[in-house]
Amino acid sequence: MSRQLPRQILTFAVVGAVNTATYYCLYLLFLTWLPYLAAHVLAFLLSMIGSFFLNARFTYRTRPTWRKFLLFPLTNVTNFLITTAGVYVIVDMLHAGSRFAPLLASAAAIPVTFVVSRWVMLPKAIA
């Protein structure tokens, strides 16, 4: 195991917490005038851009490039699908309300997101 890996996991978690807080604040803001799924998608896209730059700078200490930026959404595809389905299930099927649904739905995809993120940002570290 690389000596960098524990630091990367910890930093990824901190960046993830900042990203989640950013997403949630944006979600609540957009929820005031958009339907919950539209608020979720827009907040998710904006927070993903911030996540890219924070992870490049702090987690992986690598230079952001257009290639990495264009590949970075792959890191969130699983997360996006799981959280979107989770938000839908929580709100429409369980009738639990839309305010906290994204927070409840987001935890399951975090390990997969880290692995794919590391592969995108540090392709030689995985090979």
Secondary structure, 3 states (H helix, E strand, C coil): CCCHHHHHHHHHHHHHHHHHHHHHHHHHHHHCCCCHHHHHHHHHHHHHHHHHHHHHHHHCCCCCCHHHHHHCCHHHHHHHHHHHHHHHHHHHHCCCCCCCHHHHHCHHHHHHHHHHHHHHHCHHHHC
